Amino acid sequence: MKLKISLSALAVAVLAGCASTTSNTNADVQAAYESINAQQLAQHIKTLASDEFGGRAPSSKGEELTLAYLSDQFKALGYQPGNGDSFFQEVPLVSIEADANMTLDIGGKAYQYKNDMVMGTSRISPLESIQESELVFVGYGVNAPEYNWNDYDGLDVKGKTVVMLVNDPGFATKDPSMFTGEAMTYYGRWTYKFEEASRQGAAGAIIIHETAPASYPWSVVENSWSGEQFGFQKANNNMDRVAVEGWVTTDVAKELFSKAGLDFETAKANAAKGAYHVDMGDLTASVTVKSKIKTSTSYNFIATLPGSEKPDEHVIYSAHWDHLGTDKNRKGDQIYNGAHDNATGTGGMIEVAEAFAKLPTRPQRSITFLAVTAEEQGLLGSKFYAANPVIPANKTVANINMDSLNLLGKVKDISVVGIGKSSLDDMLADAAKQQGRVVSGDPKPASGGYYRSDHFAFANMGVPAMYAGGGTEAIDEQTADYRKRMSLVLRGCYHQPCDRYRDEWDLSGAVQDLQLFYKVGYEISQQPQWPTWNATSEFQRK
């Protein structure tokens, strides 16, 4: 009996050894790489961005259709549920929809909703207001000890409404020794500014919109931060937030500064020189925000291809499936289809998943795909995942994020947002060489892209995260001409109903990038060592 057991154990060991040493040939890896194609990608985008899906708002019929589509696609590819026996992770949300019938009263003038300002609240409350709240300009609204900068130093803003600039001082000065120069830090993000104003005890917070430092026009503000806004509900019903928060146009700001006896441009210049604040005369602000409150459950989608040798270690690809939904109060086209942002990334995720599924032998590490909800509401789905990870951070090897793929044709380079942060850049550069491409830096560092998509949640977990795509150097003159025309369309349709699928899109550049994302993920899944953060990065494994 002992001999039989030993022989059986030996047979199992031999078979296991054979399985562990079986690997894909270069031809296998290349065949999967080449399976990623524009025709399939186009079909995924068309479906996800169709009117039937209604703009894919969280907790809507569009969400149900999107999750069903993802489930069908990944099941057909042989992927397993990534959250136990489920493809879904519940994300509890609360929506706050401010009544558009409001005015912001300052200095004897009633400023109008959307035309002049957009105001709302993060408090879970049907009625919030500020009444005759003193205005104080706090520069960039930044408290950053590591940069020796505090716009609130010596200032008591309790009961007051703070007015502040978007972005951070580095953008204004372009001085690389100030913050990070033109590249936005998290201190430049609107989310941080409202959070800091709340920590300082302000009653209200107003950000002055300017197109260049915000990196988007006023139309994005009026479309993105009006209507139903989603967030999380804390035990205190978010009462630690300012009562009212929002934006005003540059023209309104100039008028307010003039009424306060100040010059807007001079105040801006002073704010960029060092920590700065100044009272805005006897100006006070009053506004009442009436809101509809609704709780709901949305879902992150997660699917896994288990690894052949290290199934507990995961390479995670991410993309957000949501967009802005449907605005029934809007005249004309009411559906924000979100074709570029982010049906492209969600469809691209399916294409990469299919490439992995075509490999004869599964990668050594597990390949996991995470499509998150409520990115457009402040990265909520990825934030929730980071706080409640299905796969622990110490088992997450790396993250590759896909958001708004390249629709401008083939390029000679590939842009990396947040370049220089991790060893993933080197891996991407090696893969790009095979396409005759080189890695280039962020083409729009002032927009703070590294803090504006779902990879940021993984970076905060200490997981090396890559956000790359597109480039700036067209492959030929014909593509360059096309890029000039189409880039204007894409820019004008950001967060607009005109972000619809177009037959004239050139998806060849998106396919190039998806092939690179697949190749980098495959290399990560096979190599013994894990990717690491560079020494100069602000993120480290926790």
C-alpha positions in Angstrom: 0.0 0.0 0.0 2.8 2.4 0.9 4.5 1.7 -2.5 1.2 2.4 -4.4 0.8 5.7 -2.6 4.3 6.6 -3.3 4.0 5.8 -7.0 0.7 7.7 -7.2 2.3 10.7 -5.5 5.2 10.5 -7.8 2.9 10.4 -10.9 1.0 13.5 -9.6 4.3 15.3 -9.0 5.5 14.5 -12.5 2.3 15.7 -14.1 2.3 18.8 -12.0 5.9 19.4 -12.9 5.0 19.1 -16.6 2.1 21.5 -16.2 4.2 24.1 -14.5 6.9 24.0 -17.1 4.5 24.2 -20.0 4.6 27.7 -21.4 3.4 29.7 -24.4 5.7 30.0 -27.3 6.6 33.4 -28.7 4.3 32.6 -31.6 1.4 31.9 -29.2 2.0 35.3 -27.5 2.2 37.0 -30.8 -0.9 35.4 -32.2 -2.9 36.6 -29.2 -1.4 40.0 -29.6 -2.5 40.2 -33.2 -6.0 39.0 -32.4 -6.8 42.4 -30.9 -8.6 44.2 -33.8 -10.5 47.4 -34.7 -13.6 45.6 -36.0 -14.4 43.9 -32.7 -13.4 47.0 -30.7 -15.8 49.1 -32.8 -18.7 46.7 -32.1 -18.1 46.9 -28.3 -18.0 50.7 -28.4 -21.2 50.9 -30.6 -23.1 48.7 -28.2 -22.0 50.3 -24.9 -22.5 53.8 -26.3 -25.8 53.1 -28.0 -28.9 55.1 -27.1 -30.4 51.9 -25.6 -27.8 52.1 -22.8 -28.9 55.6 -22.0 -25.5 57.0 -21.1 -24.6 54.3 -18.6 -25.4 56.2 -15.4 -24.9 54.4 -12.1 -28.0 52.7 -10.7 -29.9 53.1 -14.0 -31.3 50.7 -16.6 -28.1 51.5 -18.5 -26.1 50.0 -15.7 -28.1 46.8 -15.9 -27.5 46.5 -19.6 -23.8 47.3 -19.2 -23.3 44.7 -16.5 -25.2 42.1 -18.5 -23.1 42.8 -21.5 -19.8 42.5 -19.6 -21.0 39.3 -17.9 -21.9 37.7 -21.3 -18.7 38.7 -22.9 -16.4 37.5 -20.1 -18.3 34.2 -19.6 -18.0 33.5 -23.3 -14.2 34.0 -23.0 -14.0 31.5 -20.1 -13.4 34.0 -17.3 -14.4 33.2 -13.8 -16.3 35.5 -11.3 -13.7 37.6 -9.6 -15.6 38.2 -6.3 -16.1 34.7 -5.0 -19.0 33.2 -7.0 -20.0 36.7 -8.3 -18.9 39.0 -11.1 -20.1 42.0 -9.0 -19.0 44.0 -6.1 -21.8 46.1 -4.4 -21.0 49.8 -4.2 -23.5 51.6 -1.9 -24.2 55.1 -3.2 -26.3 58.1 -2.3 -27.4 60.6 -5.0 -28.0 64.2 -4.3 -29.8 66.2 -7.0 -29.9 69.9 -6.4 -33.0 71.8 -7.6 -31.9 74.0 -10.5 -34.3 76.8 -9.3 -31.7 78.6 -7.2 -29.7 81.9 -7.4 -26.4 82.9 -5.8 -26.9 86.3 -4.3 -23.7 88.4 -3.9 -23.3 92.2 -3.8 -26.9 92.9 -4.8 -26.9 90.7 -7.9 -28.6 87.3 -8.3 -26.3 85.0 -10.3 -28.0 82.3 -12.3 -27.7 78.5 -12.2 -25.5 77.1 -15.0 -25.1 80.5 -16.8 -23.1 82.0 -14.0 -22.6 79.4 -11.4 -23.2 75.8 -10.4 -23.9 75.2 -6.7 -24.7 72.1 -4.7 -23.9 70.2 -1.5 -22.3 67.0 -0.4 -24.3 66.8 2.7 -27.1 64.2 2.9 -29.7 66.8 3.5 -32.7 68.1 1.6 -32.0 71.7 2.5 -28.7 73.5 3.0 -27.9 77.1 2.6 -25.4 79.9 3.4 -26.9 83.3 4.4 -24.9 86.5 4.2 -21.7 84.5 4.5 -18.6 86.7 4.3 -16.4 86.0 1.3 -12.6 85.6 1.6 -10.2 84.8 -1.2 -7.8 82.1 -0.2 -5.6 81.9 -3.3 -5.4 78.3 -4.4 -7.0 77.0 -1.2 -4.0 74.8 -0.5 -2.5 73.6 2.8 0.6 71.6 1.8 3.2 71.3 4.6 5.6 69.4 2.3 5.7 72.4 0.0 5.8 74.9 2.9 2.5 76.4 1.7 -0.7 77.2 3.6 -3.2 79.6 2.2 -5.2 79.3 5.4 -2.3 80.2 7.7 -3.6 82.5 10.5 -7.1 82.6 9.0 -10.4 81.7 10.7 -12.9 80.8 8.0 -15.7 79.4 10.2 -19.0 80.7 9.0 -17.4 82.2 5.9 -17.3 81.2 2.2 -13.9 80.7 0.7 -13.2 81.6 -2.9 -10.3 80.0 -4.7 -8.5 79.3 -7.9 -8.4 76.0 -9.7 -5.1 74.1 -10.2 -2.1 74.9 -8.1 0.7 77.5 -8.0 3.1 75.5 -10.1 0.8 75.8 -13.1 0.6 79.6 -12.9 4.4 80.1 -12.5 5.6 77.1 -14.6 8.4 77.1 -12.1 9.6 73.4 -11.6 10.7 74.3 -8.1 7.2 75.3 -7.0 5.1 72.2 -6.3 5.8 70.1 -9.5 5.8 73.0 -12.0 3.3 72.8 -14.7 2.2 69.3 -13.8 -0.8 69.4 -11.5 -0.5 67.9 -8.1 -3.5 66.5 -6.1 -3.6 69.9 -4.4 -4.8 71.3 -7.7 -7.9 69.1 -8.0 -11.3 70.5 -7.2 -12.0 67.5 -5.0 -9.1 68.4 -2.7 -10.1 72.1 -2.5 -13.6 71.3 -1.3 -12.2 68.7 1.2 -9.7 71.3 2.6 -12.3 74.0 2.9 -14.4 71.6 4.9 -11.5 70.7 7.2 -10.9 74.4 7.8 -14.5 74.8 8.9 -15.8 77.0 6.1 -19.5 77.4 5.5 -19.2 77.5 1.8 -16.6 76.9 -0.9 -16.5 78.4 -4.4 -13.9 77.6 -7.1 -13.3 80.1 -9.9 -13.4 78.3 -13.3 -10.8 79.1 -15.9 -10.5 76.9 -18.9 -6.7 76.6 -19.2 -5.9 75.7 -15.5 -9.0 73.5 -15.3 -8.2 71.9 -18.6 -11.9 71.9 -19.7 -14.4 74.6 -20.6 -17.3 75.9 -18.5 -19.7 73.6 -20.4 -18.1 70.6 -18.6 -18.8 72.2 -15.2 -22.4 72.9 -16.0 -23.0 69.4 -17.4 -20.9 67.3 -15.0 -21.8 69.0 -11.7 -25.5 69.7 -12.2 -28.2 67.1 -12.0 -27.8 63.9 -10.0 -24.5 63.7 -8.2 -23.4 60.5 -6.5 -21.3 60.0 -3.4 -20.8 57.9 -0.3 -22.9 58.4 2.8 -20.9 58.6 6.0 -22.4 57.9 9.5 -22.6 61.7 10.1 -24.5 62.2 6.8 -21.5 64.1 5.5 -22.2 67.0 7.8 -18.4 67.5 8.1 -18.5 69.0 4.5 -19.1 72.6 3.8 -22.9 73.4 3.5 -22.6 74.6 -0.1 -19.9 74.0 -2.7 -19.6 75.0 -6.3 -18.2 77.0 -9.2 -18.5 80.4 -10.7 -17.4 81.6 -14.2 -14.3 83.8 -14.7 -16.5 86.7 -15.7 -18.5 86.4 -12.4 -15.2 86.2 -10.5 -13.9 89.4 -12.1 -17.1 91.2 -11.3 -17.0 90.1 -7.6 -13.4 91.2 -7.2 -14.2 94.5 -8.7 -17.1 94.9 -6.3 -14.7 94.1 -3.4 -12.3 96.8 -4.6 -9.8 94.2 -5.8 -8.3 93.4 -9.1 -8.7 89.8 -10.1 -5.5 89.5 -12.1 -3.5 91.1 -9.3 -5.0 88.8 -6.8 -4.1 85.8 -9.0 -0.5 87.0 -9.3 -0.2 87.4 -5.6 -1.7 83.9 -5.0 1.0 82.4 -7.2 3.9 84.1 -5.3 3.2 82.5 -1.9 0.5 81.5 0.6 -2.1 84.2 0.3 -5.5 85.3 1.4 -7.5 88.5 1.4 -11.0 89.5 2.6 -13.3 90.5 -0.2 -14.6 93.7 1.4 -18.1 93.6 2.7 -19.3 91.1 0.1 -21.5 88.3 1.4 -23.0 85.3 -0.3 -26.4 83.7 0.1 -27.8 80.6 -1.6 -30.3 77.9 -0.7 -29.8 74.4 -2.1 -32.8 72.1 -2.1 -31.9 68.5 -2.9 -33.6 65.2 -3.7 -31.8 62.4 -1.8 -31.8 58.8 -3.0 -29.8 55.8 -1.9 -29.0 53.1 -4.3 -26.6 50.2 -5.0 -24.3 50.3 -8.0 -21.7 47.6 -8.9 -18.1 47.2 -9.9 -17.6 44.3 -12.3 -14.7 41.9 -11.7 -13.6 38.8 -13.7 -10.5 36.6 -13.5 -8.5 34.2 -15.6 -6.8 32.2 -12.9 -3.0 31.9 -13.2 -1.4 28.5 -14.0 1.3 28.7 -11.2 0.6 31.8 -9.0 -3.2 32.2 -9.0 -3.3 34.2 -5.8 -1.1 36.9 -7.5 -3.0 39.2 -9.8 -2.3 41.7 -12.6 -5.4 44.0 -12.7 -6.7 45.9 -15.7 -9.1 48.6 -15.0 -11.6 50.9 -16.8 -14.7 52.7 -15.8 -18.0 51.6 -17.4 -20.1 54.6 -16.4 -20.9 57.9 -18.0 -23.3 60.8 -17.3 -26.5 59.1 -18.2 -29.6 61.0 -19.5 -30.7 64.6 -18.7 -34.4 64.7 -19.3 -34.5 68.4 -18.6 -32.1 69.1 -21.5 -33.5 70.4 -24.8 -32.5 68.4 -27.9 -30.2 65.4 -27.4 -30.6 64.3 -23.8 -28.3 61.2 -23.8 -24.6 61.5 -22.8 -23.6 58.3 -24.7 -19.9 58.4 -23.5 -18.5 56.7 -26.5 -15.0 58.0 -26.1 -15.3 58.3 -22.4 -15.3 55.5 -21.7 -17.0 52.9 -23.9 -13.6 52.8 -25.6 -11.8 51.8 -22.5 -14.4 49.3 -21.5 -14.5 47.8 -25.0 -10.7 47.7 -25.0 -10.7 45.8 -21.8 -12.8 43.1 -23.4 -10.4 43.0 -26.4 -7.4 42.5 -24.1 -9.3 39.9 -22.1 -9.9 37.9 -25.3 -6.2 38.0 -26.2 -5.3 36.4 -22.9 -8.1 33.8 -23.3 -6.6 32.8 -26.7 -3.3 31.7 -25.1 -2.8 27.9 -25.1 -1.4 28.1 -21.6 -2.7 30.5 -19.0 -0.2 33.1 -17.7 1.5 32.2 -14.5 -0.2 34.9 -12.5 -4.0 35.6 -12.6 -5.2 38.2 -15.0 -8.1 40.2 -13.6 -10.4 42.8 -15.2 -12.1 45.4 -13.1 -14.7 47.7 -14.6 -15.7 50.3 -12.0 -18.7 52.4 -11.5 -19.2 56.1 -10.8 -15.8 57.3 -12.1 -17.5 60.4 -13.4 -18.7 61.2 -9.9 -15.2 61.5 -8.4 -13.7 58.0 -8.9 -16.2 56.5 -6.5 -16.1 52.9 -7.7 -12.3 52.6 -7.6 -12.2 54.4 -4.3 -14.7 51.9 -2.9 -12.7 49.0 -4.3 -9.4 50.4 -2.7 -11.2 50.7 0.7 -12.7 47.2 0.2 -10.3 45.3 -2.1 -11.5 42.0 -3.4 -7.8 41.1 -4.0 -5.5 42.4 -1.3 -2.9 45.0 -2.2 -0.1 42.5 -1.3 -1.4 40.1 -3.9 -2.0 42.8 -6.6 1.2 42.9 -8.7 0.3 45.9 -10.9 -2.5 47.9 -12.4 -3.0 48.9 -16.0 -5.8 51.5 -16.5 -7.7 52.2 -19.7 -9.6 55.5 -20.0 -10.6 57.2 -23.3 -8.5 55.3 -25.8 -6.7 56.9 -28.8 -9.1 57.6 -31.6 -6.6 59.7 -33.6 -4.7 57.0 -35.6 -1.3 55.5 -35.3 1.5 57.5 -33.7 5.3 57.1 -33.3 5.2 57.5 -29.5 3.0 56.5 -26.6 2.2 59.1 -23.9 2.6 58.1 -20.2 0.6 60.1 -17.7 2.7 60.4 -14.5 5.9 59.3 -16.3 8.8 58.3 -14.1 6.8 56.9 -11.2 7.4 53.2 -11.6 9.3 50.5 -13.5 6.2 49.9 -15.6 7.5 52.7 -17.8 10.5 50.6 -18.7 8.4 47.6 -19.5 6.1 49.7 -21.7 9.2 51.2 -23.5 10.4 47.6 -24.3 7.0 46.6 -25.7 6.7 49.9 -27.7 10.0 49.2 -29.5 8.4 46.3 -31.2 5.9 48.7 -32.8 8.7 51.2 -33.6 7.4 53.6 -31.0 9.0 55.4 -28.1 7.7 56.4 -24.7 6.9 60.1 -24.3 5.7 62.2 -21.3 2.3 63.5 -20.4 1.2 65.8 -23.2 -1.0 67.7 -20.8 0.7 67.7 -17.4 -1.3 70.7 -16.2 -4.5 68.6 -16.3 -3.4 66.4 -13.4 -4.3 63.2 -15.3 -2.6 60.9 -12.8 -5.1 62.0 -10.2 -8.2 61.9 -12.4 -8.7 58.2 -13.3 -9.1 54.9 -11.6 -5.5 53.9 -11.4 -5.1 56.6 -8.7 -6.9 54.4 -6.2 -4.4 51.5 -6.9 -1.5 53.9 -6.6 -2.8 55.0 -3.2 -2.9 51.3 -2.2 0.8 51.2 -3.0 0.3 49.2 -6.2 2.4 50.3 -9.2 -0.2 51.7 -11.7 0.2 52.7 -15.3 -2.0 55.1 -17.2 -0.8 55.5 -20.8 -2.1 55.8 -24.3 -2.0 57.7 -27.6 0.8 60.0 -28.4 1.6 63.3 -30.1 3.6 62.3 -33.3 1.5 61.0 -36.1 2.7 58.1 -38.1 2.4 60.0 -41.4 1.1 63.2 -43.0 -2.4 61.8 -43.8 -2.8 60.8 -40.1 -1.6 64.2 -39.0 -4.3 65.9 -41.0 -6.9 63.6 -39.6 -5.7 64.2 -36.1 -6.1 68.0 -36.5 -9.7 67.6 -37.5 -10.8 64.9 -35.1 -9.0 66.3 -32.1 -11.2 69.4 -32.3 -14.3 67.2 -32.4 -13.2 65.1 -29.4 -12.2 68.1 -27.4 -15.6 69.8 -28.0 -17.5 66.7 -27.2 -15.9 65.9 -23.8 -18.8 65.4 -21.4 -21.3 66.5 -24.0 -24.1 64.6 -25.8 -22.1 64.6 -29.0 -19.6 62.0 -27.5 -21.2 59.4 -29.7 -19.6 56.6 -31.8 -18.5 57.8 -35.3 -17.7 55.6 -38.2 -14.9 58.0 -39.2 -12.9 57.2 -36.1 -9.5 55.7 -36.8 -9.2 52.9 -34.2 -5.8 51.7 -35.4 -4.1 53.8 -32.7 -6.3 52.3 -30.0 -5.5 48.8 -31.2 -1.7 49.6 -31.1 -2.1 50.7 -27.4 -4.3 47.7 -26.4 -1.7 45.4 -27.9 1.0 47.1 -25.7 -1.2 46.9 -22.6 -1.7 43.2 -23.3 2.0 42.6 -23.8 3.1 44.5 -20.7 0.5 42.6 -18.6 1.7 39.3 -20.0 5.3 40.1 -19.2 4.3 41.1 -15.6 2.4 37.8 -15.2 5.5 35.8 -16.2 8.5 37.6 -14.7 9.7 36.6 -11.2 10.1 40.1 -9.8 7.2 42.5 -9.2 7.1 46.0 -10.7 8.3 48.7 -8.3 7.8 52.4 -7.6 10.8 54.6 -8.4 12.5 56.2 -5.5 11.2 59.7 -6.4 7.6 58.5 -6.5 5.2 59.6 -3.7 3.6 56.1 -3.7 5.0 53.1 -2.0 3.8 49.7 -1.1 1.9 49.8 2.2 
